[in-house]
Amino acid sequence: MKKRVIALLLAAAMTTSLLAGCGGSKDWEDGDGKIDGDLTFWTQDTEAWKSYFGPAIEAFQKEYPDVNIQVEYFPEFSDKLNQAFSAGEQADVMQTWQSITDWAKAGVIDEIPDDVMTKEYMEENYYESALINKQVEGKYYCIPSEINAESPSLYVNMDILKEEGVELPQSWIDNNGPASFDELLELAEKLTQKDGDGQVVRSGLAYVYAQWEANFLSLIMQYGGDYKDEANNAVKFQTPEAKKAAETLLKYTQGPDAVSDEGTPRYESFVQGTAAMCVGAPWYSGSFAIDIPDVNWQVFNMPAWVEGADPVSIGTGGWGYIVSDKCENKEAAWEFVKFMTTAEQTGDWAYKTGCLPARVDSLTDLQYDPNAGSVDKAISIAQEVLPYAVEEGAYMGTPSTLTYTIVREKLRQLLVDGDIDAALKGMEEEGNAMIEENLNR
């Protein structure tokens, strides 16, 4: 991890000091104002996360030796959080990626105090799309670490290309990716292997399952449409653009034009060596560095799937920190959150996990070799396409439910029955029912 420059650290420290001096009263204090006591902290169980949180928590406790933090990692983290909140058994501090609307409206998480970070400071120092789903009615309840631009990246297994005697176009290295989807597809076709029945056994370009629902939403916009109808608090999927998007996804997973296995998640395919290339998010790079350290891979930006379109992706606030209303040591909890969301810690977390930092002043000094895949390269070049990231729809209340439950389930069923009209109708009806339930809650 490259160190922040001294001037940046001093500026951040001065800003924090000024905010503390001009902030409101510390109405979040619960005891004697001392930073001490026990805290429970929950997050997801991955090696990349552990590689960051281990030393980061140790660094915090060196500054605050009277705070005892019990950190717990969970593999099915979203389920764990939802079940814990339902039972009123949540941790003191939690990292989460999903919408915080329901928890905020239910009063089970605390609003961010001005003494920790003011609204004005957040809106000046964070990417706009990273903040939209972290607030309810103009009040922030979560400080984000990540701006989640879903699936703007392209990963290439260079070992497979070498085995096949296929040359990677130099223009991809010079321009951080292929010039068009047709150019990408031409290489994918060369690298795709099929069995005697025409089924894909090695994907030239894996893109199905996990996160391909975000590709679907992006494709709707690349075709010139939109699934969001904020003026009417609704969604719309029974449109020509959504139908084209579904047809495109099916075309390259089934039939003679298939370049992607339709049954294995793309990340797993790439790790297992059954995909020569895969679509993904920048965080894939951090995980590949751990899961396949001996594989020679490259990373580029995905071109638009649709000729003439911008490379639109779904962008929203990703992982961030929340504090439970039940926390008994809020002085320590908020001091911990403030420590973990500095420019330096946000950058360190993003670097080790391969994410894009939510703060505009994090990871501004990365350097990379364009001829080799790396976390540095994945993060750096992805920032070139951030202007094309479109927020997924915070007005819905729980847009992640639409994307990763409703749309995901309908797309998986689409692979089975091929009924596009039924899939789009189901997305629209269930999406609007979700929004209505959220608005009436």
N, C-alpha and C positions, 0 to 999 in steps of 0.2 A: 504494500500500500504506500503510495507516495504521500509524503508529509505535506500538510497545508503550509503555505508560506507564512512567515511570522507576521507580516502585516495583516493578513486575513484573520489570523487568530486574534491579534490585538483588536482589530475592528469588531470582530464578533463579541469579544469580551466587553468592549466599551459599549456596544449596543445593548448587550444583556444588562449591563450595569445601569444604563440610562433608562431602560424599560422598567427595571426594578424600582428606580427612583421616582418615575412618573406614573407608575401603575396604580390601580385602585387598592383599596384596603384588602388585607389578606383574609377575606371572608371564608377562605377554604381551610384555615387553620382549625385543628381539632383538639389541640392539646396545649403544651407550653411553648410551642414554636421551635422546639429543638428538632434537629434532623436525626432522629434515632428510631429504634423499634424494629419490629419484624414486618417483612413484606413478602407476599407471594406474587410471583410473576409467571405468567403462562405464555407460551408461544408454540409454534409448530416444530415437529421433530424431523429435522433434516440435518445432514452433516454440515451443509453450508451455514445454516443458522447457528449451529453449535460452535462452528469455527469463529463466528463473530461474537456471540453472546458470552462465551466463556471469558475471554480476556476483557471484554467491555465491562462486564459486571465486576470483574476483579478490579479494574481501574476505578470504577465508581466507589467501590467499598474502600479503596485506599484513601479516597478523599473524604468519605463518610464512614469511618470505621464502626460507628455506633448503629449502623443500619445493617440488619441481617436479611439478606434476600434469598428466598427459597425459589429457585427457578425450576419449572416443570415443562417438559417437552411432550407434545401429543401428536401422534401420527395422523389421526382423523380430527384435526384441530377445530374445524368449523363446527362439526357435530358436537364436540366437547363444549365449546363456548355456548352454543344454543341450548344444550341440555342444562348447563350450569346456570345460565341466566333464568331458565324456566323454573329451576329448583331454588333459585336464590342462593346459589353456592359458588358464585364466581370468585375469581382471584382478586387481589387488590389492584394489580396493574396487569393489563393484557395487551398483547399485540394482536391486531386483527386486520384483515383485508376487506371484509365485507361491509355492507352498508350499516351505519350506526343509527339510522333513523328510528327504528322501533325501540332500541334501547334508550335513546335520548328522550323520546316522547314518553316512555314508561318511567323515566326518572331513575333508571338503574345505573347510569353512568354520569359523571360530573361534567359540567361545562368547564372549559379550560379557563383558569383564572388569569386575569390580567397580569398578576405577579409572575406568572410562568411565561406567557406569551400573549401579547395583545392581538386583537383582530387585525389592526393596521399593520403590525409587524409581519404577521403571517401572509397577508395579501401583498406585501411588498417583496417578500423574500422566498415565496413558494410559487411554483407553476400553478396557474389558475385551475387547470384541469385536475390537479392533485388535491384541490381543496373543496371542490363542489359537493362531493358526497361525504364530506366530513362535518357539515354544518346542517342545522335545522333551524329554520326561521331566523336566519342571520346570526346564529350563535354556534360557535365551534365546540365540538365535543371530542375531537380526535386530532392529534398532531401527526401528519403523514411523514413517512420516511421515503415513500416511493411514488413516482408518477408511473402508472401502469399502462404503457402503450402495448397492447396485446397483439403479438404475432407480426411485428414489422421486420423480423430477422430471418435470414436464410443461412442454414448451416450445411457445409459440404464435407463429406468424409474423403479426405485427400488420398487415404490409403486405398480406397476402392477405385478411385480414378486411376491411380498408379497401376493397380492390378489389371484394370481393363485397358490400359494404354490410351486413356482419354485425357486430352489436354484441357485444362481450365483456361478459358479465354482471358488473356491479359487485361482486356478492358474491364473485367469484373474487379480486378485488383486496383486498376487505375481509378475506377469510378465508384468503388465501394458496392458493386453489385451489377447484375445484368441490366441491360438497357431496356428490356421489355420482357413481358411474361412469355412471349413466343420464343425469345432467345433462351430463357430458362427452360421452357418446355422441350426445346430441341435437345438440350443436354440431358434432361430427365428421361426422355425416350430412349436415348442411347444406353442409359444406365439401368433401365427397368428390365427385370427378368420375370418371365412367366412360365408356368408349367404347361403340360400338354393340353389342359382344359382352358388355357387362356387366363388362368388366375395369377395375379401378381404374387410372386414369392420374394422378390426384392424390389422395394419401391425406389423408383428414380427420384421421386419427390413425395415424401410422406407429409400429409397434412390433416389426417382425420382425427376424430375423437378429441381429447383434451384441448381446449381452446379453439377448435375449429368453428365453434359457434360464433366466436368473435370474427373469424374470417368471413362467415356468412353475413353478419351485420355490416362489415366493411364493404363487402361486395355489393350490397344493396345500394350503398352510397356511391360506390365507384360506377355503378350503372346509372347514376343520376337520380336515385330515389332517396327515401328516408323511411325508416320504420317508426320514428318518433313523431308524435303529434301532441306537443306540449300544450298548445292553445286549448285543446279539448281534453287534456289529461288522459290521453289514450295512446295506443300503439296500433300500427296498421301493417299487416303482412300480406294481405290479399291484393298484391299490386304486381304489375308487370316486372318491375325491377327486382322484387323479392323472388319472383318465379325464375327470372334469369339467373339470379344468384344461386338458387337451389339447383338448377339445371347444370350450372358450371361445376359445382362441387361434386355432383353425381357423375358428370361426364368423365372426370379423370380418376374415378375410383372403380368404375364398372364398364364393361364392354371393351371394344378394341382400342379405345383411346386411354385406357386406365394406366396411370403411372404411380398410383398409390394403393397400397394394401388397405382394404376397407375395415379390417378387423382388429388392428393393433394400434394403440396410441402412438403418435408420431415420435414422441420423446423416447419411448421404449424401443421403437424400431431402429432409431439412430444409435442408441446405446448398444443394442444387440447386433448391430451390423447388418440388419435386414433393410436398411434404407441408406441410399447413397447421399441423399440430400433430404432435409426436412425444414418445414416452416416452423418458426418458434418465436419466443420472446427473448429479450436480452439476458434474462436470468438463466436461461438454458446454459449459457457459457460457464457460469460459476459451477453449475452442477456437473457439466461435462468434464470440467477440470478435475472433479473428484471421482466421478463414476467411470470415466474412460481416459485415465491419465496417459495411456500409451498410444492413444489414437491421434493421428495427425488430422486435425479438422480446421476448416476455415469458416469465417463468418462474414456475411454481407447484408446489405439492406434488400428487402424484397421489393421488386418492382410492382407497380399496379397490375392486377390481374386483367383489367379492362383497358384496352388500347385507348390512349388519349386521356385517361383519368389520372388524378393524383393518387399517390400511394396511401390512401386513407387507412387508418387503423383505429381501433377502439381505444380511447385513452381515458383513464379515470384515476382517482386516488386509490392507491393500493395499500400496502401495509402501513400501519400507524399504531399509535399508543392511546389507550383509553384507561381511565381510572374508575373503579367501582364506587358507587355511592356508599357501599358498606365498608369501605376501607377505614380502618381505625387509626392509621398513621398517615394522614394525607400530606403532612409536611414532607415526610420522607418519600411518599409516592410521587408527588409532583416534582420534587427535586430530582428524583430518578428519571422521570420523563423528560425534564428539561435537559439533563445531562445527555440522555440518549438521542436527543433531537438537535444537538448542536450541528453546525456545518461539518465539523470534523467527524463526529460519530455517524451522522447520516451518510456521509461519503464513505466511511469505512464499512458500514453495513451494506451499502449498495455495491461496493466493490467486491466484497467477499461473497455476496449472494448473486451478483451479476444483474442487479436491478438498476433502474434509472432513478437517481436521487430526486426527491421531491423539492429540495432546496436548490435554488438557482446558483448558490455560492458553494455547492459541493462538487468535488471532482472536476474542477476547472483546469487542472494541470496534468491530465493523463496524456501519456505518449504511448504509441504502439507501432509495431512493425506491420505494415499493410500486407506483407507476404505470409503472415501467420495468424491463425485464429487465437484470440485471447480475450479475457474479460475486459481488458483495457480497450481493445478494438470494438467489442460488442457494444459497450456503453458509449464510447465516443462517437461511433458512426450512427448509432440509433438516435442521437440527439439531432442529427440532420433531418430526420423525418418526424420529429416531435410536432412541428407546425401542422402536420396533417392528421394528428391524433384528434379524434372527435369524442367528446364526453358521451357516455352511453345513455344518460337520461336520469339524472338525479331526481327530477320531478316525480318519477314513478314511486319513490319511497324506497323500494328495494330493487333497483335495476339489476343487481347481480343475480337475483332470483329469476328474472326474465331471461338473462343471458345464459346462466350456468345451470339452470334447472329446466325451465320451460323450453327454450330454444334447443338446448342440448338434447333433451329427451326426444323432441320431435325430429331432430336431425338423425338421431340414432335409429328411430323407427323408419325414417325415410330410406336408410340403407337397406332395411329389410323388405319393405313393401313398394318402394319407389313412388308412392302416392304423394306428389308434391302439393296438390291442392288441399289434401287433408292435413298435411303438415302445416301449411301456411294458415289454414283456418284454425287449427288447434293453437298455434302460437298467438294468433290475434285474440281469440276468445279467452284463452287462459291468461294472457297478458293483461287484457282489460279487466278481467275479474280480479286479478292480483292488485291492479292499481285502485280499483273501486274499494276493495277491502282495506287497502292501506289508507285511503282518504277518509274512510268512515271509522277507522280505528280510534 
